[in-house]
């Protein structure tokens, strides 16, 4: 069933906007929300090389996704296996620890590093940023014909999710919709800040939005930040699910990020 929900776009500004993983009081993103229709992705045949996202069955051996040690020990190999199967890449490298995020209703949003839901539309890294990451990570003795950066996202709190994840079909974008911004990581405990360029998304009424309602812990939503061949990153955003009842469990989710390589 399609729904209409508020999508938090970024306004076009005369300055480069920035946002922080933890201290959002320092964000300079100017929000420009618009009500947009969101299609039910379960009624579509989505493709990573077309729309830029796809929902797949995926049963993990992780028994508790809140257990960071268990996730770090078990889950990266599962993500590598999944992405090799779904993309046909020659090699996949997980690039970061699992990112746990919680809806505000849980009381856990913001209680750990980068644990707020992503409340404005973004793409995790620009094409230039991903190219730099790929050049740094690629083996020196191989010729890379193609690379892509993937996110693997799952909700493990039970259905329906009070705060869902909506994705924009890249084919409905025009290049000018993507706004370069700075994503700043400000780790708790006083560790040095670091960052890179990402994209925000300006509103365009032609955008086509999709979400996958009623996700279970045995499903994974794969979507792209960048692809050197297909150039179809999937902007995404957390949104309040209008179909979720007041007693819906607060959303808890885990995100893994990985680079895939195809060799000549």
N, C-alpha and C positions, 0 to 999 in steps of 0.2 A: 504494500500500500504506500503510495506517495504521500508525503506530508509537506507542510510549509513551516519553515523555522527561520529564525534570525541567524544570518551568516555575518560574522564580524570581519568585514573587509578592512583594509587600511586606506585611509584617505591619501590622495595625491598631495604631496607637500613640496616645498622648495628646499627641504633639508633631508639628509639621509637619516632615516629613522633607525632606531636600535632597540633591542629588547634583551632582557636578562633572564637567565635560567631560574633564578631564585628571587632576587629583590626586584619585584615588578614596579615598585615605587620609582625606580630609576628609568623605566621604559619611556621612550619618546614616541611610541607608536600612536598615531591619531586614528582612532577607530571610526569606521563608517559603516554601521550595520545596515543590512537590507534583508527583508523577508524574501526567501527564495524557495522554490519547490525542490524537494529532495526525493529522488526516485529510489525505489526499493531495488538494491542491487541483486537480490535473490531472484528477481524476475528477468535479469539480463544475463547475457553471455559475455562477461568482461574479460579483457585480455591485457596482460602486462605490456605487450608491444603495440596496443591500440589505445585504450583508455589510460593505461599506465597503472592499473591496479586490478587485483583479483583476490577473491576469497577462496581458500582451499581447506579441505579437511587436514588436520594435523594433530595427532595425538603425541603428547610429550611424555617423557619419562620423569619430568619434574613433578614432584608430588605437591610442592608448596611454592608458588611463584613469588611469594614474599620473602622466601629464604634466599638471600643474595648469594650465599656460598654455594647452595645447590644449583642455582641458576648458572653461576659462573663455571661450575664443574661439568654440568650435564648439557646445558642448553646450546652453547655455541656449535658443537658438533651437529646437533639436530638442525640448527638453522643452515649450516653449510650443506647438509644432505638435502634439506628441503629446497633451497635455492638452486642447487645443481640440477635437481629434478625438474623444477618449474621453469628454469631459464635456459637450460642447455649450455650454460657457461662451462669453461674448462676449469676454472678455479674460483672459489669464493672464500673471502676472508672476513670474518666478523671484526668490526672496527671499534666497538665500544662495549662496555658492560651493559647489561639489561637496565632499561630506564623504567622504573615503576612510577605510575601516575594514578591519582585518585580524584574522583569528583569532590567538589566542595562539601557536599552533604555528608561525606564520610568523616570529616574532621581531620583527615590525614593529608590533604593537599597542602604542600608547602612544609611538611614536617621532615622531609629528607631531600637530598640533592635533586633538583630538577623534577619535583613531584607534582607541580601544578598541571592541570589539563591545559592544552594549547588553545587559548581562547581567542586567537585571531588567525586568519588564514595565512599560511606560510608554506614555503618549501624549504627543507632543512639546509640545503646548500645550493648555491648557484652553479651553473655549468663550469665557470672558471674555478670555483672552489673545489668541485669534485675532480676536475682535471688535475689540479695540484695534488689532491689526496691520492689519486690513482698513480700519478708519476712517482710519488714517494713510496707507495706500497708495492708497485709492480716489480716482479723479479727482473734483475738486470740482464739475465741471459735469455729472455724471451721477448718476442715482438708482439706487442698488444695491438690487436685489430679492433677491439671494442671493449669498453668498460661501462659499468652501470652501478649506481648506488641504490640499494634497496632498504626499505624499512619492513620489518615483520612485526605486526601489531596484533595483540590478542587481549580480549577482556576475559578475566577469570573470576569475576564477582557474581556471575549468574545473570540471567536474562529476565526482563529487558534492561538495557543499560539506561540509567537516567540521563547520562551525558554520553551521546554517541560520537562517532567519528565520521564526518562527511568528507567526501573527496570530489574534486572537480575534474571532469573529463578534459584532458589537455586539448583535445580537438576543438573545444569550445572557447579556447583562449585566443587572444592575439598578443603578440610580443609585448606591446605597450602595457598590457595588464600587469606584468611582473615588475615589481619595484625592488630595487636592490636595497638591502638593509644590513645592519651588523647584528649578528647573533653573539651575545657575550655570555660566557660561562663564568659564573662567580661562585666558586665552590665554598661551602661553609667551612668555618675554621680558619679563615685567613689565607688560604692557598692563593697563589697568583691568579688573576683573571686571564682569560684567553678567549679568542673568538675568531670568527671568519664571516664572510659575506653569505647571506641567504637571500631569499626572495619573500616579499609580502605580495599580496594580491589586491589590486584595485577592482572596484565593482564594474561589472559588465553584465547587462541584463541577458546576454546570450549564454552565460555560463550554465553548464549542465552539472548538477550536483547529484551524487549517489551516496547512499549509506547502506549498511548491511545490518538490519535489525535482528535482535534476539541472538546475538553471537554467544557461543559457548566456549568453554576453555579448550575444546578439541577442534577449534577452527583458528586459522591464521589469515589475517588480511595483509597481503603483500602489496606494497606500492613503491613507486620510484621517486627519488629526488633528482636523479640525472641519468642520462643514457647518451653516450657519444654517438650512437647510430640512430636511434629513433627520436631523440630530443623531445621526450614527452613526460616531463616531471608531473606529478600529481599534487597540486595544492590541496591542503587538508586543514581541518579545523574541528575543534570540539564544539558541539551544539547541544542545547537542551532538547531532549527528545519529547515532543508533545504527546506521544502515545504512551509514555511511561507513567504508570499510576503513582500516586504520592508515596506508596510504600515500596516502590521499586528499590532494590538494593543499590547502594552507592557504587558507581563504577570503579573498579580497580583494573588496571591494564598494565601490560608489559610490552615494551618496544625494544627490538633488537635491530641493529644497523650493520650492513655488510656491503663490501665491494665485490663485484663479480668481474671476471676477466675472461675474454675470449682471445686466444692466441692465433697468430697467423701461421 
